Amino acid sequence: MTAPSLTTAGSLRILKIHEVLEMTSLSRATHFAKLNVNSSSYDPDYPKPIKLGARSVGYVEQEIIDWLQARMEARS
C-alpha cells in the first residue's frame, strides 16, 4: 500500500473503527488479528491505523477501499 499524496489531502476521509468494520464485514477480533504480526491471521497488506490523538486512531478510507479491491481481484 502506498501512502496518499499530501496534495490530495483535501479529498481524504478518515474512518473510525466502527466504519471500517462495517465496510469490511470483519469482526473486531479479526480486524485486530490482521494487524498483529504474531497472529496467524496477520495480513501485511491490511491498512494500518493512523494516530489522530493520544487515544484515537483512524483509517484512510481509500486504503480500506484499495484493500477490499485487491481481495476481489485475488479471487479470480
N, C-alpha and C positions, 0 to 999 in steps of 0.2 A: 504494500500500500504506500502510496506517496502522499506527502502532506499537501494540503491545499495551498495554493499560492496566496500570499498576502493581498495581492491585487484583487482577488475575488472575495475577500473577507466580508464585503457587504452582502453577498448572497449566501453566506454560510448560515446554517441553522444548527444550534447546539441542542441535543436531546438529553433529557434526563432518563434515568434507567427504566422507569415505567414505560416510556415511549419506545425505547429500544426493545424491551421485552415484547411489547405489543407488535412492533414491526417484524421481529424475527420469529415470534411464536415460541421462543425458548423459555424454559423455566429460569427462575433466578439462580438456582444452583448450577444449571448447565451454563448459563451466561458467565458466572464467575469461574467455573471449571475451564472454560475455553481461554480464560486469561491467566490461569495458573500453570506455570511451566512444569510443576510436579504432578499434574493431573493427566490421566490417560485421555481425557477429552481436550487437552490443550490444543489450540489452533493458532499457530504463529501468524496467520493471516487475519485473525479476528481483530476488529478495530479496538485500539487501546483508548482508554479514557483520557480526557484532558482535565487537569486540575483547574477548577474555577474559583476556589477559595479554600480556606483552612479545612473545611469539612464537606466540600461539594465537588463533584466531578460531573462531567458531561461527555457526550459523544458527538462527533461531527456526523451529521445526518448523511452527507454524501458518502462517507466511508462505510456506513452501515448499508446504504443502497448498493455500493460497489461490491461489498462482501456478499450480499444476497444475490446479486447478478452473477458473480463468479460461481456461486453454488448452483445456480440454474444452468449455467454453461457447462459445468463439470458433469452434469447428469447425462449428457449426450454421449 
